[in-house]
Amino acid sequence: MNNRSDIKSYTLKELRDILANKNIKPFRANQIFGFVHKKNIRCIDDIPVLSKDLKSKLKECFYIDNIKIAKRYDSKIDDTKKYLFRLRDNNIIESVLMKYKHGNTVCISTQVGCRMGCSFCASTKQGLIRNLTSGEIADQIYKIQSDQDLKISNIVLMGSGEPFDNYENVLKFLDIIHDELGLKIGYRHITLSTCGIVPKIYDFADKKLPVTLSISLHSAIDDDRKKIMPIANKYKLKEIIKACEYYINKTNRRITFEYTLIDAVNDSKKNALEIYELVKGLLCHVNLIPLNSIKESDYSKSNKDNVKRFADVLNQKGISTTVRREMGSDINAACGQLRNNYINQD
């Protein structure tokens, strides 16, 4: 029984192949996949179209994993909802539901913790515990949909963890969530954020998936970026930009550059002009993010005047630039904050 695997973590093709090897017809894989991923069935016994004998046979090899809501925080400001989920091994991850006019968006985690070490991010303070399975990544969406009785239309892989540090499971998740027998969420409604693992940008470009790729910059100068993001010690900005050019050429998709504005660190007019020089000529958009301060860091948020000036400089230079709207500020909606607080209280 210990060798059983989570049926939720298989793509439809993988499930068909596995069941075929057990002399189970392919249409059964379609049925199982649909009930697990579209109807959020929580155990094999609850799949109504399967015979008792087939259920018994499946349970010898498989189970259906289910993450559980450990706690939910509801914002009184903008209806944002922050979830802490407890995994099968009692690890805690977090996700956020944000409601916009254009649809419901979830920001989901791809790892328990993170090893990237970005100095302003709470997710990385306790290091990487483990990767999430593709089923655990998807289940965050299913459980939020079920809890709120709504449909998710947009997905952002920007919660705890670095998606490209869990590359294979993230690819499987994208396949699962896009499948027409599952939630059938279009790739164009999915954003994947990376701190800039260059080889994986090339690998992902070769997949030619029309996902929006988002790159965390936070500085246009290598030495300054190293102080904020340890990954900058491995990959220089010119390598990242070259990889972005490759991605744009392969996918014809616009790159988004994320830039967290930190008071007196990277929010001057000079810093804005440096970003312009770095990204000019690229098919790109710059998303400015006012810092969510965390107790583990001395950094503080840029003031509104500096944020506006930074955006104005880039927009006037012809770089499409927006300032991300703050969501759930009364419930510590920045990555990792609630998880760390919850773990420390546990």
N, C-alpha and C positions, 0 to 999 in steps of 0.2 A: 504493500500500500504506500510505502514511503517513496516509491518511484513514480507515483502519479504526477501528472503535470497539469498546469492550469490551461484549460481549453480556451480561455479568453485571450491568451497570449499568442495564438496562432492566426496567421492570415488565412483567408479562405482557401488559397491554393495549398498551403501547408496542411490544413485540416483535411482537404480532399485526399492528398497523398497519404497521410497517416491512416485515414479510415480505409482507403483502398487496400493498404497492406494488411488490414484486418478483415478484408472481404466484406466491407460495409459499403453500400452503393453511394456514388457521389452525391445524389440528391439529398441524402441524409446529412451530408456536410453542409449543404446549403441551408437546410432546415435548422440545424443546430446553430450555425453561424448567425442566422437571422434572429433566432430567439435570444441568443446571448447578447448580441450587439445592438439589436434594434428594440427588442422588447425588454431587455435588462432582466432576463430570467436569472435567478440567483442560485439555483442548484439543478443538477441534471434530472432529478425526479420531477421537477416542475415543467419539463418540456412536454407538452401534451400530445404531440404527434408521434412520440416514440413508444414502442412497445415496452413492456416491463422487462423482457429478456434483453432488449437492446440497451435499455438504461443500465441494467446490471453489468452488461459487457463494457459499456463506456466507463462506468464507475470504477472498474478494475484498473483503468489507465489514467483517468482524468478526474479533475474536480473543477468547479467554477469558483475562482477566487473572488472575494468581495471586500473591498475596502470599506471601512465604517466611519461614519461621521463622529469624530471625537468631540468637536465643538464647532458651533457656527456663531459668527459675529455679524450682526446686522447694523449697517450704518444708518444713522438717523439723518444724515445729510443728503445722500444721493441714492439710497437703496442698493448700494454695493453690499455684497455678502462675501465674507471671508470664511473659508472652511479649513479646519484642521482634520485631516483624515488619519485614522489609525490603520496600519497595514497588518498583514497576517503575522509578521514577526514583531509587532508592537512598535515599530518605527513610526514616526509622525511626519507627514508631509502637508503642504498647504496649497490651496487653490483659491482663486478669486472669481466671483461672478460680477460682471459689470453690465448694466443695462443702458443701452444707447438707443437713439431713435432708429438707427440702421440695423438694430438687432441685438441679441444677447451674446456677449463675449465672455469666454472663460480664459483665464490665465492659469496655466497648469504647470506642475513640476515634472521634471524628467529624472531627477536623482533625489536620494535622501542626503541632504547636505550638498556640498560642492567643494572641489579642491582648487578652484581657480584663484581664490585669495584676493579678489577685488576689495580694496580697503574700505569702501563705503557700504558694502553689502553684508547684511546680517546672515544671509544663507550660508556663507562660507566660513563663519567664525568657528564652527565645530568640525570643519573638514568634511570630506566625503565619507559617508557611511556605506552606501552601495548604490548601484544603478537600479532604477525602476524597470520592471518588465513592461513590455508593450501593453499587456492587459491592465497593469496598474496605472499606466499613463491614461489609457482610454477610460478606465473606470471612474476617474475623477469627473469626467464629463457626464457619464451615465448617472452617477449618484447625485450630481447637482441638478440634472434634468428631472430626476425622479423626486428629489426633495422639494423643488420649486414648481413642479408641474408645468414646465415650459420647454421650449426647443432652443437649443444652442445653435447659433448660425455662424459664429466666428470663434476661432481658436488661436490663442497666442501661447507658444512654448517659451515662456519668459519667467516662469516661477523659479523655484529652487532648482539649482543644477545647471550644468552646461550641456545643452542637447547634443552637441557634436562630441562630447566626452562619453555619450551613451548612444553612439551613432546607429548601430544595428537595430537596437530596440526602438529607437525613434523612427527609423525607416519603416519598420514593421507596423508601428502605430499609425503612421501616415497612410499606409496601405489599408489597414483595418478601418480607420475612421472614414476613409474616402469610398470604401466599397459600397456598391449599390444595394447590397443585401444588408448593410449596416445602416449607419446614420447618413451616409452618402453626402458628407460635407465636402464641398468643392475645395480643391487645393488653393484656389485664389482667395479663399476665406481663412487661410491658415498662415500665420506668421511664425517663423522660427528665428530665435535670437541667439547669436553666438558672440563670444568675446573675441573671436578671431583666430580659430584654429585653422590655419591656412590649408593644410592638405585636405581637410574635410570640406572646405569650401569648394575646392576643385572636384572632389568626389561627388558632392551634392549637385554641383553644376552639371556633371555628366549624366545625372539621373533625369535631367530636363523636366523636373516637376515644377509647375507654375506656382510654387509657394513663394510668399514674400520673405526674402532673406533680410534679416536685420543685424547689423554689425555694431557692437558697442565700441565707440571710439574714446570719448571722454577727454581726449587731447589730440592735437595734431603734431605734437613734438615727441619723438621717441623717448627722450630722457624724462620728460614730464609724465608721459603715459606709464612709464615703468614704476613711478611712485604710487600710481593709482591702481594699476593692473599688472600683476606679476607676469601674465602671459606675454606682455610686451618685451620681456627679456628674451623670449624665444623667437617671436615673429615681429619683424620691423614693419612699420606702417607702409613702406613701399611694397613689401611683400603682400600685405593685406589688400592694398589698392589694386595691385596686379591681379590677385585672385578675384577681386570684385569685377574687374574688367572682363575676366574670363567668364564669370557667372552671368554677367549681363549679355555678353555675346552668345552664350549657349542657350539662355532661356528667354532673352528679350524682355526680362523683368527688371523693373526699377529696384535698386537697392535702397534700403532705409539705413541711415546712420543714426544710432542713438548717442545722445550726448547729455550726460548728467551734469547739471550746472551746480558747482560747489563754490560757495562764497570765498572770494580772494584766492582761489586756487586755479580755476579755469574759466572764469566768467567775464573776462575783460573784453574790450573792443579788439585788442590785439589778438586775443585767443580766437575771436570770431573770424578775423581776417586770416588767421592761420588755417582754420577749418576750410575757409573758402579756397585757399591756395591748394589744399590737399585734395578736395573733391571736385573742383571745377572741371567741367567737361564730361563728367560721369552722369549717366542716367540714374539720378538719385534723389532722395528726399532726406532732410535732416529733421529728426524728432528730438526736440529739446525737453529734458526731463528735470524739473526742479527737484533737488535732492530731498529724499525722505530721510531725515536725520535718525541715526540709531545711537543707542547709549554706548556701544562698543567703539565709537569713532568720535573724534573731535570736530569732524567736518560739520558745517552748517549750510543751510539752504541759501542760494542767491536771493537778493531782494528783487522785488517785482520790476524795478527800473532796469536793473542789470539784465534780467531775463528778456525784457522787451527790447532793450538795446541790442542784445546778442541776436535775437530773431530778426530785428529790423536790418542789421548789417548784412546778414545772409540773404534775406529776401531782396534787398535793394541790389545785391550783387547777382541776382538771378538764380539763387539756390532755393528751391522750394523748401520752406521751413515752417514748422508748426511747433507750438508748445503743448506738451501733453497735459490734458486736463487732469487735475488731481482727483482721485477717486478714493472714497473710504478713508479719509484722513483721520476720522475719529475712531477708527478701529485698527490703526497700525497696519495699513494694507501694503506696506513695503515688504519686499521678499524677505522672508526669514524671521521677521520681528515676532510675530505671534508664536511661531513654532518654538523659537528660543525661550520666550517667556513661559510657554506651556510646559516645556521640558524641564525648565528650572523649578517650576512649581510642583511638578509631578512627584 
